[in-house]
């Protein structure tokens, strides 16, 4: 039995919640997954699991890295809420407030991609950088940006999946699937968008299929935009779509072509896979818990 105070973590995703406790962000003691149903069922199941871990030690704080959009303004009475998400039942869900009341611990709260960016910045691909962007390409496209150790917030939080890329010359007919913007980056290059126009996931399509070149072009445009607008040093590309064989290499090559030797440094070498793999978001949630505890 440990008995010493522990940190709790929730990586709250649209399909599953990943839960953990640890003595530090880089020391996970126990881990558990539950399916994402409605908030009433899902949040209760998560809280039950944390309460069941008390033999390992009392929780000192809980970090939540959540799907969004979310409210991050500490001055708002809606801080800690998932806001206008299209996921049924989750709009206006006070996720941070639920766990603060149920578990009686301080809460650290941010987006899932900001959490992953923090984790990669501190413990992964960005350990030698002063700035890092983490982009996930999967069911949706999102991104987090860390500069000098802190995630970038503002009017809300970065929504990198909703920029408007230039349309690829071989992809002019597809209207896009984003319910808000149609052919923004997410509407063109996320997993469901790929399946909507080609009938299969990118990894299921043969390597010579034009989809690989088109999707690499769109993701490379985002990388190029981030380098041009924020001068970020390291860009980490994660998510299920990025696990497609050869896609990372295609993105690196296309980003270098788009940069046209204008930006300082080696653009291709600044684009990396997650060093923490699938643990980036969960590790980030533990970083958020650690910050809330101080």
N, C-alpha and C positions, 0 to 999 in steps of 0.2 A: 504494500500500500504506500502510495506516494505521500499523500497528506498535504503537500505544498500547493499554494495557489497556482491555477493553470489558466491558460488562455483558450477561449473557444472560438471556433471559426465556422462560418456558413458561406459557402459559395452557392448563391441562390440562382439557379438557372431555370429556364422555361420548361425543360423536360425533367430535370432532377435537381435536388438539393444535395450537396456534398457537405458533410459535417465533420468536424475534427476537434480534438483537444490536443494541446501541446504545451510543453514547458517554455517554448520559444518558437518564433516563426520557422526556424529550421529544424525543429524537433517535434514531429507529430507523433503522439503517443497512441491515439486511437482515431479511427476514421469510419464513417458510415454514410451510406447513400439511401435516399428515399425518393420516390417518384413525386413529381410536382402535380398535385391535384388542385383543388380549390384552396384558398388560403386557410380556411377553417381547419381542414384536415391536415394540410402540409405543415403549417406552423406548430400545431399541437404535437404532431409526430416528432418534429425536430426538437421541441422543448422537452418532450418526454425522454428523448435519447440523452440530452445533456444532463437532465436530472438523474438519469440512470448511471452516469459516469462519476458520481460523487465519491465512490470508493477510491478513485484515483486522485482526488483532491478537489477542493472547492474552486469554482470559476472566479477569477479576479476581473475578467472583462470578456466581452464577446465582440468579434468583428464580423460584419456582414458585407460581403461583396455581391451586389445584387444586379440582376437584369433590370433594365430600365424602360422608360425614363424614370429618374428618381429625383427627389428634392434634396439638395445638398446644402442649402443655405441655413446655417445654424440659427439665424434670426427669424426664420419662418416657422409658423406653428404647424407646418406640414413637413418639417425636416424629418427624414427617415421614412417618408412615404414612397412607395412606387406610385407614379402619377398616371399619366394617360397611356398606359400600355394597352395594346390590342389584345393581350392574353385575357381570355374570358374570366371574369371574377376578380382579377387582380388590380384593376384600376383603383386608385386612392386607398391602397392597402397600407396601413401604418405598420410596416414590418419591424422597424426598429423599436417602436413603442411597445409592440406586443412582447418582444423578448426582454425589454427593459423591465416591464411589469412582471412578467412570468418568472424570470430568472434573477431579478433584483441585482443586476450588474451594469456597469457602464458599457455603452455601446459605441463601437467605431463603425462608421457607415460610409460606403462609397459604391460606385458602379463596379461591376465584375471586371470590366476591362481596366479601370484605374487600379483595382486591386492587383490584377495580373501585372500591370506595368510597374507598380511598386515592388512586387516580388522579384521580377526580372531585373529591375534596377539595383536592388540591394543584394540579391543572392544569385543572380543568373547572368544573362547575356550582357547586362549593362554595368557590371561591377567596375569597369574602367572608364565609364562614361559619366558626364555631368548631366546628360539628358537622354531620355529613351521614350520611344513610342511603342505601344503594344497594340497590334491590330489582330482581331479575330475575324476569320472568314468562315462562316458556318451557316446555321439556319438564318442568321442575320449577319451584318457587318458592323462592328463597333471598334472603337479605339480609345485608348487612354494615353495621356502624355504626362511624363514626370520630368520636371526641370529642377535642378539643384535639390533633389530629394523630396519634392512635394508634387502631388498630382495637380494638374491645372484644372481649376474651377473658374466660374465666371457667372454669366447670367444663368447658366445651368451647368452642363458638363459637355465635353466634346462629343459631337455626333458625326464621327468621321465617315460613317456609312452613307450619309445623306448629302455628300458633295455631288456635283454633277460633272462626271467625266466627259471628255469628248467621245462621241460614239465611234466605235471601230468600223472601218469601212465594210467589213463583212458581217456587221451586226446592226444594220440600219432598220430592219423591219420589226424587231421585237420591241414591244411597247414598255416592258418592265413590269414588275409585280409589286412595287412599293405602294401601299394604299394611300400614302400621302403625296408622293412625288413621281410615281411611275418609274421613270428611268434614271433615278439617282444611282449611285454606286451599288447600294444594297439591292435596289430593284433590278439591277443588271447582272450582278456577280455573286450573290449569295447562293447557297446550295439549292433552295427551292427555285430560284430564277434559272439556274442551270438546268434543272430537271424539267421546268416548264417549257423550255424551248428545244431541248435536245432529248428529252425522255429518259434520261439517266443521270446519275451523279457523274462528276468530272472523272473520278477514279475508275468508273466503269466504262468510260469512252476510250477507244483506242488512242494511242499516243499521237497518231497522225491526224486525229480529228481536229478541225479548226477551233473547237471550243477551248482547247488548251492555250492557243495563242491569244484568243480574244480575252479570256479571263485573266491571263497573265498581264495583258496590256492594261486592263482596267485597274488591277491591283497596283501595278507599277505607276500608274498615274497618281494614285493616292500617295504612294511613297514619295514620288517626285514633288507633289504638292506640299507634303509635310516638311521635306527638306528645304523647299523654297520659302515657306512661310514661317517656319519655326527654327530652322537651322539645327534640327535634332541630329544627334550624333549616331544613335543606334535605333534601328527600326526592327522590331521583332514581329514575325508573322506567325500566328497560331490559328487554331480552329480546324474543324474537320476537313474543309475544302483544301487547306494548305498541306494536308497529309498526302495529297495526290502526288504520285511519283513524278519527279521532274518539274513540278510547278514552281518551287522556290528558285531553282536555277533559271527558269524562264523569266520570272519576275525580276531577278537580279540583272539579267542581261537587258531586258526591256527598259528597266529604270535607268541603267547606264546610257542606253541609247537616247532616252528622253532627256537626260541631263546634258547630253552633248558637251561633256567636259567643262561645263560652266561652273559647277559647284566644287569647292575645295574638298580634298580627301578622295577616298576610293568609295564610290557609291555602292558598288557591288559588295564590298567587304563590310559595309555598314548594315546590310540586310541579313538578319539571322533567324534561325528557328529558335523556339523557346528552349532555353537551357534547362528549365524546370519541367519541361514537358507538360503533362496534364495537371500538374500540381501548382501551376502558376497562380491561378485564381484562389485556391485554398490557402496557399502560403501568403498571398496578399491579404486575405481576410485575417490571418493571424497577425500580420503587421498592423492592420487597423485596430485589432484588439489590444496589441501592445501599446499603441499610441493613446488609446482611450483609457488605459490603466494608469498612465503617468499623470 
